Amino acid sequence: MKSIIRWMLPLLLLLTLTACTPKYKTVYTYVKPDNPKTVACVQKCKENLTTCRKLCQANFEICAQKAKVHAKQIYEKKLQNYYNALEQYTRDLERYQLESDLFWYNDFYYYRNGIGFYGPFAPAIIIRPRPYYTLQRPVKPSLEQEILRTQLKECQVDCRCLPSYDNCYKSCGGKIIEKKVCIQNCPK
């Protein structure tokens, strides 16, 4: 018991202190180069960024369509497994109801210890409580969730366009100023 308290007290203290710490967000400011000749270079960087984002979006849409087809195949298999599990669940539930109505409890704990035996007139009926059904009803799979899960697993959302834009911008003579701004629990 003391060892639990020894570990829990510092953990609770740490959680309390970290809950009140300020949260920061990094903001980037782009400073254009002073030389008017580099305007075309910066414009080319912006065009490359736009092209990269459009290409990334197009690739994601193609991947999303492929993932949708793949997700439908997975969903069909999961749906078949669901129906099989539901059928087994229904059989188990009907058997439980029958045994319960006839007082035929198939509870290994009681029989292992020699307390009860099978049959409607078992003396253990009076002693022990009625066992309850513990199996969970199977959950029906969702096509939308399967599509989303497959798209997140197979498709790349971030194409890393911004880091290449930053490198291009710096090579044109521009400056990127990084500043941390407090957004929550800020010190006064």
N, C-alpha and C positions, 0 to 999 in steps of 0.2 A: 504494500500500500504506500509506504514511504517513497519507494522508487518511482511510483506513478506520479506522486505529488512533486518529486524532485524534477521530473521531466515536464510535467504539465505547467508548472508555475512559470518557468522561463519562456515556454512556448506561448502562453497566454500574454505575458508581458511583451514579448516580441510582436505578437499580432496586434496588441493594443497600440504600440508605438508606430507600427507601419501603417495602421489605418489612418493616422492623422498626418502623415507626411505629405508634403505638397507634390502634386503631379505636374510634370512639365511636358510641353510639346515643342518640337524643333521646327522653326520657321526659317525658310530660305528666302533671301532677297537677292535678286539678280541685278547687278550693276552693269550697265552697258559700257562697252569700251569707249574711250575718248576719241579714238581715231575714226573719222567718218568713212574711211576705206573699208573698215571691218563690218560695216552694216550689212553688206551682202553675205558675208560669212555667217553672221548671226541669223540672218534670214534663211540661209541654207540649213542651219542647225534646226530651226523651227519647222522647216519643211520636212526634214528627216524625222523629227519627232512625230509630226502628224502622220507621215507615211507609216512609221513604225506602229503607231497606235491603231491605224486602220487595218494594217496587215495582221496585227495581233487580234483585233476584234474578228476579222474574217476567219482566221485560223481557229479561234475559239468557237465560232458558230459551226464550222465544219466538224470540229471535234465534238461539240455538244450534240450534233445530229447523230454521229457515230455512237456516242455514249448512250443516246436515247434508245437506239436499236439494241445495243448490248444490254441496257437496263431492262428492256422488255423481255429479253430472253431469260435474264436472271429472275425477273419477276414471275414469269411463267413457272419456273422451277420452284421458286419459293411458294407460289400459290398452290402448286400440286402438293408440296410438303405440308402446307397449312391444312389442306383438305384431308390429307392422310392423318395428320395429328388431331384434327377435329373429330374425325371418325373414331379414332382410338379413345379420345377424351369422352365421347358420347358413350362408347361401350363401357369404359371404366365407370362413368357416372351411373349408368343403368345398373351395373353390377353392384356398385356401392349402395344404391337405393334398395335393391332387392335384399342384399345382406342386412341392411339396416332395418328393413321392414320385418325380416325374419329373425332378427337379433343374432345373425351369424357374423360376428365380427372377426375379420381376418387380421387381427392385430398381433403381430409377432411378439411384442413385449409381454403381453399377458400370457401367451401360451408358452413362451420360453421359461417363464418362472413358475409354470404349473398352476396358475390361478384359474384359468378357464379352459373350456373345451367347446367344440362345435356343437351346435344344436339349439333348438329353440328353448330348451329348458335348462340351460347351463346355469349353475349357481353364480357364476361370475357376473351375470347380467345385473344382479342387484348391487354388486360391489363396485363395479367399474363404471365410469362415465361413458357415454356414447362417443366413439371416435368420430372425428370430423374428416371430411374430404380435403386433402391437402394439395392435390394436383391443380395447376393453374390452367385455365382455358387458353388455348393457343391464340396468339394475336395475328390478325389478318394483315398481310403485308400491304404496303401502299405503293402504287406505281409512281406517284409523284416523289415520294421519299427515295425510292430506288433510283429514279432518274437523277435526282439531285446528288445522291451519294456517289453514283457512277461518274457524273460530270466533275465533281470535286476531286475524285480519285484519278481520273484519266486526263483531264484537260488542264492546261496551264493558263492561269488567269493573268499573271504578271509576266510580261515579256521583257522586262528590264529596259524599257525605252528611256526612262528618265536618267539613269546613270550615264548612258551613252550621250544623251543631250547635254548633261553637265560637263562631260569631258570635251565635247565639241565646243561648248560655250566658252570654257576656259581656254581652249586652244585658239579661239578667235580674239582673245585678249580681255574677255569679260571676267568679272569677279562674282563669286557666289559667297554671300555672307550668311553664316549660320548663326542663329540666335535661339536660345531656349526661352520660352515664354511659359509662365505659370498659368495653368488652366483650372486647378482645383486645390483647395486647402492652402491658398497662398499666404505667405507670411506678410504681416502688415507693416 
